Amino acid sequence: MSTAVGPAQIGMSLQPSWQGQTVLDVRPLGTLRFDSHHGPIRLRLSLDGIHADVAQQLLESPRWAETLPDLIEADLQAGLRELIIRAAVCAVAGGFLAGLIVFRAWRRALWTSLGSLLAVGLVTAVSAATFNPRSIAEPRYTGLLTGVPSLIGSAESIVTRFSEYRNQLAKLVTNVSQLYHAGTTLPVYSPDPNTLRVLHVSDIHLNPLAWNTIRSLKEQFKINLVVDTGDIADHGTKAENRFVEEIGKLGVPYVYVRGNHDSMGTQRAVAEQKNAVVLDGGVKTVEGLRIYGVGDPRFTPDKSVDVNSDASMLTQLGRAHAQRLTSDTTGRKPSSSKSSRGKAAPTPGATPAADKAAGKAVADLVAVHDPTIGRAFNGAVPLVLAGHVHQRSTEMMSSGTRLIIQGSTGAAGLRGLEHDEPTPIQASVLYFDRTTHRLQAWDDVTLGGLGEQWVQIQRHLEAAPGRTILPEPVPTPSPTGGATATVTPTRR
């Protein structure tokens, strides 16, 4: 069916679906998908048109911001009621006709129509029982990259003010109305000053398309800094060093840790770029965020080398660096650690004494290349960023530390052509609270690989941003020489 919702003409339909969900089609910007329920039916809403006269009247009214949310809510509820009634009537009528055709007896046809009515009631009950209002804060967007901010909205406002969803919905309709009415410019996105936006990229592998993606995301999401978790190069040769010159053109801090395809020459070339911050066993405060970085100890650009055989060495390296962070937190002198490259890792940057005395974490997040190193920081920091495996994932470790593994922002370079489907380009926008420095939400951005033209954005919310990070118990020698005692966990 089609119904008027404020200044828009909205098409509504119910379709069988194993995944349920609600789909909002807002062309030409794209589509938003919400996991609103898990019943075997999908609600699809499409923007069929804009009533220019109604939109103009609303925009010219001094009280449009007050009246539009109530108008949209009332129209949507009326439309959904009519849609459900139509669906129930059609199901019952369809069941009656099917029974009449199959059994050729109107009494049996009444039973089939009753069965259809019960099925409608069951579907409705399951959908209502699994209804998830929180899903409106975690949309999955597919469409034009330039339409993302205006449709998904501010992470800070969605996380903290769900009750204002009606106003957000009104803003969405107003933006689309203005877009159709003007026909020339997209809605303006106003960044939230209380949110720090960090772009997480990894495994660029000399793909120049990555720089186009990074620049576009930087502009659309108003990025404050970029964190690159390694493998910016492919073979670490001197000829590849010119590729990193794009870093200086971004105009925002670029935090980098070395990957196993990056040589020490690659690291020096990155360090020479304007705005670049290279971390290799130290901590730096960038845009108020304290970041500890560990470069990959290996240099294995040869694809025939099995880099998965170093798990034990990488775990030990990660634990040594994690011990530095926990030692700094308690005020003890950090211990030295050597990487397999043969050079002692530098001492972490100075941390204010007040932070140590208060027991605060030396770092807000850790950047590494290999997730094996990252998992060793379990309990040392709230967040660890990694890459290396060319497949995006996230996990909440036992202590409350979240590990986010980024896919390949360079579509795995030439390796992206080794499979039946091209490797997608992946990056994530992380939203941090400027006061607590804790992760509030993140948007996973996925673009089609070579030869494909599509983009998808998935919003995720951090369930407990202020959770306590409890370090894993560390064995300490007992007075009798044993190692049975453990250190009491401290809050972070």
VEXROPA-164533 format. One record per residue (C-alpha): residue in one letter; z, y, x. Coordinates in steps of 0.05 Angstrom, whole numbers, padded with zeros to 5 digits, always signed. Layout:
AZYX;...
***
This chain:
M+00000+00000+00000;S-00006+00074+00020;T+00046+00127+00006;A+00061+00198+00025;V+00119+00207+00075;G+00130+00280+00086;P+00065+00311+00110;A+00036+00243+00131;Q+00000+00189+00092;I+00031+00123+00114;G+00001+00054+00103;M+00053-00001+00093;S+00042-00076+00095;L+00083-00140+00100;Q+00053-00197+00141;P+00077-00267+00159;S+00104-00268+00230;W+00147-00314+00273;Q+00176-00255+00311;G+00192-00209+00253;Q+00198-00137+00280;T+00172-00070+00254;V+00108-00040+00282;L+00093+00034+00277;D+00020+00051+00292;V+00013+00125+00311;R-00058+00134+00333;P-00085+00164+00378;L-00019+00162+00416;G-00006+00087+00410;T+00042+00038+00375;L+00117+00030+00374;R+00148-00039+00363;F+00221-00049+00342;D+00258-00116+00341;S+00288-00094+00275;H+00298-00164+00246;H+00283-00237+00259;G+00258-00258+00191;P+00189-00291+00186;I+00156-00227+00162;R+00132-00164+00197;L+00133-00094+00170;R+00074-00053+00194;L+00070+00022+00185;S+00006+00060+00202;L-00010+00133+00204;D-00071+00139+00159;G-00075+00214+00157;I-00040+00282+00155;H-00038+00327+00095;A-00054+00392+00131;D-00032+00436+00073;V+00036+00402+00067;A+00046+00402+00142;Q+00030+00476+00145;Q+00079+00492+00089;L+00134+00453+00124;L+00122+00486+00191;E+00122+00555+00160;S+00186+00543+00121;P+00248+00571+00156;R+00288+00510+00134;W+00238+00456+00152;A+00284+00425+00204;E+00338+00416+00150;T+00294+00391+00093;L+00245+00346+00131;P+00294+00290+00150;D+00318+00281+00079;L+00246+00284+00053;I+00223+00231+00102;E+00282+00185+00088;A+00273+00190+00012;D+00197+00177+00017;L+00207+00118+00064;Q+00259+00085+00019;A+00216+00095-00043;G+00155+00067-00007;L+00192+00006+00019;R+00222-00010-00050;E+00153-00008-00081;L+00124-00050-00024;I+00178-00104-00033;I+00168-00106-00108;R+00092-00112-00099;A+00102-00167-00047;A+00149-00206-00094;V+00102-00200-00153;C+00042-00221-00111;A+00080-00281-00083;V+00102-00305-00152;A+00032-00295-00181;G+00001-00330-00121;G+00049-00388-00129;F+00033-00394-00203;L-00042-00393-00191;A-00036-00444-00134;G+00005-00491-00178;L-00044-00483-00235;I-00103-00500-00191;V-00069-00559-00157;F-00032-00590-00216;R-00074-00563-00274;A-00011-00558-00315;W+00023-00492-00331;R+00093-00522-00331;R+00086-00545-00260;A+00054-00479-00243;L+00118-00445-00267;W+00158-00488-00218;T+00113-00468-00160;S+00120-00395-00179;L+00196-00405-00181;G+00191-00436-00111;S+00153-00375-00088;L+00206-00329-00116;L+00260-00369-00079;A+00220-00364-00015;V+00215-00289-00023;G+00290-00285-00034;L+00303-00329+00028;V+00257-00286+00072;T+00291-00223+00046;A+00360-00252+00059;V+00343-00274+00130;S+00312-00206+00146;A+00372-00169+00118;A+00422-00214+00154;T+00387-00205+00221;F+00374-00130+00213;N+00388-00094+00279;P+00394-00018+00272;R+00404-00013+00348;S+00331-00034+00357;I+00308+00037+00340;A+00337+00058+00407;E+00298+00005+00446;P+00224+00014+00426;R+00167-00021+00460;Y+00109+00028+00468;T+00035+00011+00479;G-00018+00064+00483;L-00035+00128+00520;L+00011+00143+00578;T+00014+00217+00559;G+00042+00199+00491;V+00103+00162+00518;P+00155+00218+00523;S+00141+00247+00454;L+00145+00179+00419;I+00202+00145+00458;G+00244+00208+00466;S+00302+00225+00511;A+00343+00166+00536;E+00406+00208+00537;S+00401+00228+00465;I+00383+00158+00442;V+00441+00127+00479;T+00494+00175+00456;R+00471+00201+00389;F+00442+00145+00347;S+00464+00182+00284;E+00411+00234+00297;Y+00355+00183+00288;R+00334+00217+00224;N+00322+00281+00262;Q+00285+00243+00317;L+00241+00212+00264;A+00228+00281+00235;K+00210+00306+00304;L+00161+00248+00312;V+00126+00264+00247;T+00125+00339+00264;N+00096+00325+00333;V+00040+00282+00303;S+00028+00335+00249;Q+00021+00389+00302;L-00025+00345+00343;Y-00072+00333+00285;H-00068+00404+00262;A-00081+00436+00330;G-00127+00381+00355;T-00123+00405+00426;T-00054+00395+00458;L-00002+00341+00458;P+00071+00356+00438;V+00113+00387+00493;Y+00168+00343+00523;S+00233+00379+00541;P+00272+00339+00594;D+00347+00330+00584;P+00383+00368+00640;N+00441+00319+00639;T+00398+00259+00657;L+00375+00241+00727;R+00307+00206+00726;V+00292+00157+00781;L+00225+00122+00788;H+00232+00052+00818;V+00169+00026+00852;S+00157-00032+00899;D+00104-00074+00934;I+00048-00023+00933;H+00009-00063+00985;L-00041-00008+01003;N-00068-00001+00932;P-00088+00072+00922;L-00083+00062+00846;A-00007+00062+00856;W-00007+00135+00877;N-00045+00154+00814;T+00006+00116+00773;I+00066+00146+00809;R+00039+00217+00802;S+00025+00207+00728;L+00094+00178+00715;K+00126+00233+00755;E+00094+00286+00711;Q+00103+00252+00644;F+00175+00231+00654;K+00198+00291+00696;I+00220+00246+00753;N+00274+00273+00800;L+00266+00222+00856;V+00228+00158+00874;V+00259+00094+00903;D+00210+00048+00938;T+00238-00021+00954;G+00187-00039+01007;D+00119-00070+01024;I+00083-00004+01020;A+00035-00032+01072;D+00000-00099+01078;H-00003-00116+01152;G+00038-00059+01182;T-00018-00036+01228;K-00026+00035+01256;A-00090+00044+01215;E-00049+00035+01151;N-00002+00092+01167;R-00048+00145+01137;F-00038+00111+01070;V+00034+00136+01066;E+00013+00209+01072;E+00011+00213+00996;I+00088+00212+00997;G+00090+00284+01021;K+00046+00307+00964;L+00092+00282+00908;G+00140+00341+00913;V+00203+00299+00899;P+00249+00259+00946;Y+00220+00191+00963;V+00273+00140+00983;Y+00244+00081+01021;V+00268+00015+01050;R+00225-00029+01094;G+00192-00093+01066;N+00171-00155+01103;H+00099-00130+01105;D+00121-00063+01135;S+00127-00056+01210;M+00174-00009+01246;G+00112+00034+01257;T+00103+00036+01182;Q+00176+00058+01174;R+00168+00113+01225;A+00104+00137+01191;V+00141+00142+01124;A+00199+00179+01158;E+00151+00232+01183;Q+00128+00250+01112;K+00156+00310+01076;N+00210+00292+01025;A+00216+00221+01053;V+00285+00190+01060;V+00285+00125+01100;L+00346+00080+01094;D+00359+00023+01142;G+00433+00005+01141;G+00458+00073+01119;V+00475+00115+01058;K+00446+00182+01037;T+00461+00227+00978;V+00396+00245+00943;E+00396+00289+00880;G+00471+00274+00875;L+00460+00198+00877;R+00491+00160+00935;I+00440+00107+00956;Y+00452+00053+01008;G+00389+00020+01036;V+00375-00043+01077;G+00307-00054+01109;D+00280-00125+01109;P+00296-00157+01177;R+00231-00197+01177;F+00160-00176+01193;T+00116-00230+01163;P+00049-00201+01142;D+00015-00268+01152;K+00010-00301+01083;S+00013-00370+01114;V+00085-00358+01136;D+00138-00386+01090;V+00185-00327+01079;N+00229-00367+01031;S+00259-00407+01088;D+00304-00349+01109;A+00351-00350+01049;S+00414-00366+01089;M+00400-00312+01140;L+00384-00260+01087;T+00448-00277+01048;Q+00490-00269+01111;L+00457-00202+01126;G+00469-00178+01055;R+00542-00198+01057;A+00552-00161+01123;H+00525-00097+01093;A+00564-00108+01029;Q+00627-00114+01070;R+00612-00047+01100;L+00611-00015+01032;T+00676-00048+01009;S+00709-00032+01077;D+00689+00042+01070;T+00718+00042+00999;T+00786+00019+01024;G+00784+00066+01083;R+00777+00011+01137;K+00730+00019+01195;P+00661-00011+01180;S+00642-00071+01222;S+00577-00072+01260;S+00520-00118+01242;K+00455-00136+01276;S+00390-00153+01241;S+00343-00207+01265;R+00299-00152+01294;G+00351-00148+01349;K+00376-00077+01337;A+00444-00058+01312;A+00442-00028+01243;P+00466+00045+01242;T+00534+00063+01214;P+00531+00087+01141;G+00531+00162+01130;A+00596+00199+01124;T+00632+00194+01058;P+00682+00247+01035;A+00753+00226+01050;A+00773+00242+00979;D+00726+00189+00953;K+00755+00137+01000;A+00826+00155+00980;A+00808+00150+00907;G+00778+00082+00917;K+00709+00104+00894;A+00647+00065+00914;V+00612+00091+00976;A+00545+00081+00940;D+00521+00087+00869;L+00463+00039+00881;V+00435-00005+00936;A+00360-00011+00952;V+00335-00074+00986;H+00268-00110+00989;D+00287-00183+00980;P+00331-00200+00919;T+00366-00252+00963;I+00397-00195+01003;G+00410-00157+00938;R+00451-00213+00907;A+00499-00210+00965;F+00521-00141+00941;N+00551-00173+00879;G+00615-00133+00866;A+00601-00079+00917;V+00561-00030+00874;P+00542-00022+00801;L+00467-00028+00812;V+00420-00062+00862;L+00344-00049+00864;A+00296-00099+00896;G+00224-00122+00896;H+00186-00174+00938;V+00171-00227+00886;H+00118-00188+00847;Q+00151-00206+00782;R+00198-00159+00743;S+00265-00184+00721;T+00338-00162+00714;E+00404-00199+00716;M+00477-00182+00706;M+00516-00215+00762;S+00586-00243+00754;S+00622-00180+00779;G+00585-00133+00733;T+00533-00112+00785;R+00464-00107+00755;L+00404-00129+00797;I+00336-00101+00777;I+00276-00133+00810;Q+00213-00093+00806;G+00143-00121+00799;S+00085-00097+00842;T+00067-00023+00832;G+00004-00038+00872;A-00016-00098+00830;A+00000-00141+00891;G-00059-00111+00929;L-00115-00160+00940;R-00067-00216+00921;G-00073-00191+00849;L-00143-00222+00846;E-00120-00292+00865;H-00100-00312+00795;D-00139-00321+00730;E-00110-00256+00703;P-00104-00193+00746;T-00033-00176+00767;P-00007-00116+00726;I+00017-00051+00756;Q+00092-00045+00744;A+00145+00009+00754;S+00209+00030+00719;V+00240+00097+00700;L+00316+00094+00708;Y+00361+00144+00672;F+00427+00161+00706;D+00484+00204+00681;R+00491+00262+00730;T+00567+00262+00723;T+00584+00188+00728;H+00521+00168+00767;R+00518+00105+00724;L+00454+00076+00695;Q+00446+00092+00621;A+00378+00064+00604;W+00311+00046+00635;D+00238+00043+00614;D+00196-00014+00642;V+00124+00011+00651;T+00068-00040+00655;L-00005-00022+00664;G-00063-00070+00660;G-00089-00096+00727;L-00158-00088+00757;G-00210-00079+00703;E-00160-00071+00646;Q-00141-00006+00610;W-00075-00010+00573;V-00003+00011+00584;Q+00062-00015+00554;I+00131+00017+00557;Q+00194-00023+00540;R+00260+00015+00531;H+00325-00019+00551;L+00396+00007+00541;E+00454-00008+00588;A+00505-00040+00542;A+00566-00017+00582;P+00548+00039+00630;G+00621+00052+00649;R+00640-00021+00661;T+00689-00038+00717;I+00656-00072+00777;L+00703-00124+00805;P+00687-00150+00875;E+00687-00224+00887;P+00753-00249+00918;V+00748-00251+00994;P+00789-00304+01031;T+00840-00275+01080;P+00884-00311+01131;S+00953-00331+01105;P+01015-00322+01148;T+01013-00396+01166;G+00942-00391+01191;G+00909-00417+01128;A+00856-00380+01088;T+00882-00390+01018;A+00901-00318+01002;T+00851-00272+00968;V+00842-00197+00965;T+00861-00166+00898;P+00798-00136+00865;T+00796-00060+00861;R+00762-00018+00808;R+00695+00016+00820;
***
